[in-house]
Amino acid sequence: TVLRAICGDPALAALDRRLAARFAALDASADPATVQRIHRGETAFLNDRQSCPDRACLVDAYRTRLRELGDD
């Protein structure tokens, strides 16, 4: 499963923690409209992540989402 792949790979786990921290920071500091937009994007990201067939896809999904949230 995707969650096993993330937990079993130190680099993917680090990306997951980085994304979670960025998401939490924005969620706590952004205006309500931005928070709503961020949450919609997070739902889309999670759905996309679940459809990843391999590690490369997961890395790309995380990097893309981090860029969208301004964390390059």
ROZA-187432 format. One record per atom (N, C-alpha, C): residue in one letter; x, y, z. Coordinates in nm, 2 decimals. Layout:
<zavo type="a" x="X" y="Y" z="Z"/>
...
END
This chain:
<zavo type="t" x="0.08" y="-0.12" z="0.00"/>
<zavo type="t" x="0.00" y="0.00" z="0.00"/>
<zavo type="t" x="0.09" y="0.13" z="0.00"/>
<zavo type="v" x="0.03" y="0.24" z="-0.03"/>
<zavo type="v" x="0.10" y="0.36" z="-0.03"/>
<zavo type="v" x="0.15" y="0.40" z="0.10"/>
<zavo type="l" x="0.07" y="0.38" z="0.21"/>
<zavo type="l" x="0.12" y="0.42" z="0.34"/>
<zavo type="l" x="0.24" y="0.33" z="0.38"/>
<zavo type="r" x="0.24" y="0.21" z="0.35"/>
<zavo type="r" x="0.36" y="0.12" z="0.38"/>
<zavo type="r" x="0.48" y="0.17" z="0.30"/>
<zavo type="a" x="0.46" y="0.21" z="0.18"/>
<zavo type="a" x="0.57" y="0.26" z="0.10"/>
<zavo type="a" x="0.63" y="0.38" z="0.16"/>
<zavo type="i" x="0.55" y="0.47" z="0.21"/>
<zavo type="i" x="0.59" y="0.60" z="0.27"/>
<zavo type="i" x="0.66" y="0.57" z="0.40"/>
<zavo type="c" x="0.60" y="0.49" z="0.49"/>
<zavo type="c" x="0.66" y="0.46" z="0.62"/>
<zavo type="c" x="0.79" y="0.37" z="0.61"/>
<zavo type="g" x="0.80" y="0.29" z="0.50"/>
<zavo type="g" x="0.92" y="0.21" z="0.48"/>
<zavo type="g" x="1.03" y="0.27" z="0.41"/>
<zavo type="d" x="1.02" y="0.39" z="0.37"/>
<zavo type="d" x="1.12" y="0.46" z="0.29"/>
<zavo type="d" x="1.15" y="0.59" z="0.36"/>
<zavo type="p" x="1.28" y="0.60" z="0.42"/>
<zavo type="p" x="1.31" y="0.72" z="0.50"/>
<zavo type="p" x="1.29" y="0.86" z="0.42"/>
<zavo type="a" x="1.33" y="0.86" z="0.29"/>
<zavo type="a" x="1.31" y="0.98" z="0.21"/>
<zavo type="a" x="1.17" y="1.02" z="0.19"/>
<zavo type="l" x="1.08" y="0.92" z="0.16"/>
<zavo type="l" x="0.94" y="0.95" z="0.15"/>
<zavo type="l" x="0.88" y="0.99" z="0.28"/>
<zavo type="a" x="0.92" y="0.92" z="0.39"/>
<zavo type="a" x="0.87" y="0.96" z="0.52"/>
<zavo type="a" x="0.91" y="1.11" z="0.56"/>
<zavo type="a" x="1.03" y="1.15" z="0.52"/>
<zavo type="a" x="1.08" y="1.28" z="0.54"/>
<zavo type="a" x="0.99" y="1.38" z="0.46"/>
<zavo type="l" x="0.96" y="1.35" z="0.34"/>
<zavo type="l" x="0.87" y="1.43" z="0.25"/>
<zavo type="l" x="0.73" y="1.44" z="0.32"/>
<zavo type="d" x="0.68" y="1.33" z="0.37"/>
<zavo type="d" x="0.55" y="1.33" z="0.43"/>
<zavo type="d" x="0.55" y="1.42" z="0.56"/>
<zavo type="r" x="0.66" y="1.42" z="0.64"/>
<zavo type="r" x="0.67" y="1.50" z="0.76"/>
<zavo type="r" x="0.68" y="1.65" z="0.72"/>
<zavo type="r" x="0.76" y="1.68" z="0.61"/>
<zavo type="r" x="0.78" y="1.81" z="0.57"/>
<zavo type="r" x="0.64" y="1.87" z="0.52"/>
<zavo type="l" x="0.57" y="1.79" z="0.44"/>
<zavo type="l" x="0.44" y="1.84" z="0.39"/>
<zavo type="l" x="0.34" y="1.86" z="0.51"/>
<zavo type="a" x="0.34" y="1.77" z="0.60"/>
<zavo type="a" x="0.25" y="1.79" z="0.72"/>
<zavo type="a" x="0.28" y="1.91" z="0.79"/>
<zavo type="a" x="0.41" y="1.94" z="0.81"/>
<zavo type="a" x="0.45" y="2.07" z="0.88"/>
<zavo type="a" x="0.41" y="2.19" z="0.80"/>
<zavo type="r" x="0.43" y="2.19" z="0.67"/>
<zavo type="r" x="0.39" y="2.30" z="0.59"/>
<zavo type="r" x="0.24" y="2.32" z="0.59"/>
<zavo type="f" x="0.17" y="2.22" z="0.58"/>
<zavo type="f" x="0.02" y="2.22" z="0.58"/>
<zavo type="f" x="-0.03" y="2.28" z="0.71"/>
<zavo type="a" x="0.03" y="2.23" z="0.82"/>
<zavo type="a" x="-0.01" y="2.28" z="0.96"/>
<zavo type="a" x="0.02" y="2.43" z="0.97"/>
<zavo type="a" x="0.14" y="2.47" z="0.93"/>
<zavo type="a" x="0.17" y="2.61" z="0.94"/>
<zavo type="a" x="0.08" y="2.70" z="0.86"/>
<zavo type="l" x="0.05" y="2.66" z="0.74"/>
<zavo type="l" x="-0.04" y="2.74" z="0.66"/>
<zavo type="l" x="-0.18" y="2.74" z="0.72"/>
<zavo type="d" x="-0.23" y="2.62" z="0.76"/>
<zavo type="d" x="-0.36" y="2.61" z="0.82"/>
<zavo type="d" x="-0.38" y="2.70" z="0.94"/>
<zavo type="a" x="-0.27" y="2.72" z="1.02"/>
<zavo type="a" x="-0.28" y="2.80" z="1.14"/>
<zavo type="a" x="-0.26" y="2.95" z="1.11"/>
<zavo type="s" x="-0.21" y="2.99" z="1.00"/>
<zavo type="s" x="-0.18" y="3.13" z="0.97"/>
<zavo type="s" x="-0.25" y="3.20" z="0.86"/>
<zavo type="a" x="-0.31" y="3.12" z="0.77"/>
<zavo type="a" x="-0.37" y="3.18" z="0.65"/>
<zavo type="a" x="-0.52" y="3.23" z="0.68"/>
<zavo type="d" x="-0.56" y="3.31" z="0.60"/>
<zavo type="d" x="-0.70" y="3.36" z="0.61"/>
<zavo type="d" x="-0.80" y="3.25" z="0.57"/>
<zavo type="p" x="-0.92" y="3.26" z="0.61"/>
<zavo type="p" x="-1.02" y="3.15" z="0.59"/>
<zavo type="p" x="-1.04" y="3.10" z="0.45"/>
<zavo type="a" x="-1.04" y="3.19" z="0.36"/>
<zavo type="a" x="-1.05" y="3.15" z="0.21"/>
<zavo type="a" x="-0.93" y="3.07" z="0.17"/>
<zavo type="t" x="-0.81" y="3.11" z="0.21"/>
<zavo type="t" x="-0.69" y="3.04" z="0.17"/>
<zavo type="t" x="-0.69" y="2.90" z="0.24"/>
<zavo type="v" x="-0.73" y="2.90" z="0.36"/>
<zavo type="v" x="-0.74" y="2.77" z="0.43"/>
<zavo type="v" x="-0.83" y="2.67" z="0.36"/>
<zavo type="q" x="-0.95" y="2.72" z="0.32"/>
<zavo type="q" x="-1.04" y="2.64" z="0.24"/>
<zavo type="q" x="-0.98" y="2.59" z="0.11"/>
<zavo type="r" x="-0.91" y="2.67" z="0.04"/>
<zavo type="r" x="-0.84" y="2.63" z="-0.08"/>
<zavo type="r" x="-0.73" y="2.53" z="-0.05"/>
<zavo type="i" x="-0.66" y="2.55" z="0.06"/>
<zavo type="i" x="-0.55" y="2.45" z="0.09"/>
<zavo type="i" x="-0.61" y="2.32" z="0.12"/>
<zavo type="h" x="-0.72" y="2.32" z="0.19"/>
<zavo type="h" x="-0.79" y="2.19" z="0.23"/>
<zavo type="h" x="-0.84" y="2.12" z="0.11"/>
<zavo type="r" x="-0.90" y="2.19" z="0.01"/>
<zavo type="r" x="-0.94" y="2.13" z="-0.11"/>
<zavo type="r" x="-0.82" y="2.07" z="-0.19"/>
<zavo type="g" x="-0.72" y="2.14" z="-0.19"/>
<zavo type="g" x="-0.59" y="2.09" z="-0.26"/>
<zavo type="g" x="-0.54" y="1.97" z="-0.19"/>
<zavo type="e" x="-0.55" y="1.97" z="-0.06"/>
<zavo type="e" x="-0.50" y="1.85" z="0.02"/>
<zavo type="e" x="-0.58" y="1.73" z="-0.01"/>
<zavo type="t" x="-0.71" y="1.74" z="-0.02"/>
<zavo type="t" x="-0.79" y="1.63" z="-0.06"/>
<zavo type="t" x="-0.76" y="1.57" z="-0.19"/>
<zavo type="a" x="-0.73" y="1.66" z="-0.29"/>
<zavo type="a" x="-0.69" y="1.62" z="-0.42"/>
<zavo type="a" x="-0.56" y="1.55" z="-0.42"/>
<zavo type="f" x="-0.46" y="1.61" z="-0.34"/>
<zavo type="f" x="-0.33" y="1.55" z="-0.33"/>
<zavo type="f" x="-0.34" y="1.41" z="-0.27"/>
<zavo type="l" x="-0.42" y="1.39" z="-0.17"/>
<zavo type="l" x="-0.43" y="1.26" z="-0.10"/>
<zavo type="l" x="-0.49" y="1.16" z="-0.20"/>
<zavo type="n" x="-0.59" y="1.20" z="-0.28"/>
<zavo type="n" x="-0.65" y="1.11" z="-0.38"/>
<zavo type="n" x="-0.55" y="1.07" z="-0.49"/>
<zavo type="d" x="-0.47" y="1.17" z="-0.53"/>
<zavo type="d" x="-0.37" y="1.15" z="-0.63"/>
<zavo type="d" x="-0.26" y="1.05" z="-0.58"/>
<zavo type="r" x="-0.22" y="1.08" z="-0.45"/>
<zavo type="r" x="-0.11" y="1.00" z="-0.39"/>
<zavo type="r" x="-0.16" y="0.85" z="-0.38"/>
<zavo type="q" x="-0.28" y="0.83" z="-0.35"/>
<zavo type="q" x="-0.33" y="0.69" z="-0.34"/>
<zavo type="q" x="-0.32" y="0.62" z="-0.47"/>
<zavo type="s" x="-0.32" y="0.69" z="-0.58"/>
<zavo type="s" x="-0.32" y="0.62" z="-0.71"/>
<zavo type="s" x="-0.18" y="0.60" z="-0.77"/>
<zavo type="c" x="-0.08" y="0.64" z="-0.69"/>
<zavo type="c" x="0.06" y="0.63" z="-0.74"/>
<zavo type="c" x="0.10" y="0.48" z="-0.74"/>
<zavo type="p" x="0.15" y="0.44" z="-0.85"/>
<zavo type="p" x="0.19" y="0.29" z="-0.86"/>
<zavo type="p" x="0.33" y="0.26" z="-0.82"/>
<zavo type="d" x="0.42" y="0.37" z="-0.79"/>
<zavo type="d" x="0.55" y="0.34" z="-0.76"/>
<zavo type="d" x="0.61" y="0.46" z="-0.68"/>
<zavo type="r" x="0.74" y="0.44" z="-0.63"/>
<zavo type="r" x="0.81" y="0.54" z="-0.55"/>
<zavo type="r" x="0.82" y="0.67" z="-0.63"/>
<zavo type="a" x="0.86" y="0.67" z="-0.75"/>
<zavo type="a" x="0.89" y="0.79" z="-0.83"/>
<zavo type="a" x="0.76" y="0.87" z="-0.84"/>
<zavo type="c" x="0.65" y="0.81" z="-0.85"/>
<zavo type="c" x="0.52" y="0.89" z="-0.86"/>
<zavo type="c" x="0.50" y="0.95" z="-0.72"/>
<zavo type="l" x="0.52" y="0.88" z="-0.61"/>
<zavo type="l" x="0.50" y="0.94" z="-0.48"/>
<zavo type="l" x="0.59" y="1.06" z="-0.45"/>
<zavo type="v" x="0.72" y="1.04" z="-0.49"/>
<zavo type="v" x="0.82" y="1.16" z="-0.47"/>
<zavo type="v" x="0.77" y="1.28" z="-0.55"/>
<zavo type="d" x="0.73" y="1.25" z="-0.68"/>
<zavo type="d" x="0.68" y="1.36" z="-0.76"/>
<zavo type="d" x="0.55" y="1.43" z="-0.70"/>
<zavo type="a" x="0.46" y="1.35" z="-0.65"/>
<zavo type="a" x="0.34" y="1.40" z="-0.59"/>
<zavo type="a" x="0.37" y="1.49" z="-0.47"/>
<zavo type="y" x="0.46" y="1.44" z="-0.39"/>
<zavo type="y" x="0.50" y="1.52" z="-0.27"/>
<zavo type="y" x="0.57" y="1.65" z="-0.31"/>
<zavo type="r" x="0.66" y="1.64" z="-0.40"/>
<zavo type="r" x="0.74" y="1.76" z="-0.45"/>
<zavo type="r" x="0.64" y="1.86" z="-0.51"/>
<zavo type="t" x="0.55" y="1.82" z="-0.59"/>
<zavo type="t" x="0.45" y="1.90" z="-0.66"/>
<zavo type="t" x="0.37" y="1.97" z="-0.55"/>
<zavo type="r" x="0.32" y="1.90" z="-0.45"/>
<zavo type="r" x="0.23" y="1.96" z="-0.35"/>
<zavo type="r" x="0.31" y="2.06" z="-0.26"/>
<zavo type="l" x="0.43" y="2.03" z="-0.23"/>
<zavo type="l" x="0.52" y="2.12" z="-0.16"/>
<zavo type="l" x="0.54" y="2.25" z="-0.24"/>
<zavo type="r" x="0.56" y="2.24" z="-0.37"/>
<zavo type="r" x="0.57" y="2.36" z="-0.45"/>
<zavo type="r" x="0.45" y="2.44" z="-0.45"/>
<zavo type="e" x="0.33" y="2.37" z="-0.46"/>
<zavo type="e" x="0.20" y="2.44" z="-0.46"/>
<zavo type="e" x="0.18" y="2.52" z="-0.32"/>
<zavo type="l" x="0.24" y="2.47" z="-0.22"/>
<zavo type="l" x="0.23" y="2.53" z="-0.09"/>
<zavo type="l" x="0.34" y="2.63" z="-0.06"/>
<zavo type="g" x="0.42" y="2.65" z="-0.16"/>
<zavo type="g" x="0.53" y="2.75" z="-0.14"/>
<zavo type="g" x="0.65" y="2.70" z="-0.06"/>
<zavo type="d" x="0.67" y="2.57" z="-0.06"/>
<zavo type="d" x="0.78" y="2.51" z="0.01"/>
<zavo type="d" x="0.87" y="2.43" z="-0.09"/>
<zavo type="d" x="0.95" y="2.50" z="-0.16"/>
<zavo type="d" x="1.03" y="2.44" z="-0.26"/>
<zavo type="d" x="1.14" y="2.36" z="-0.20"/>
END
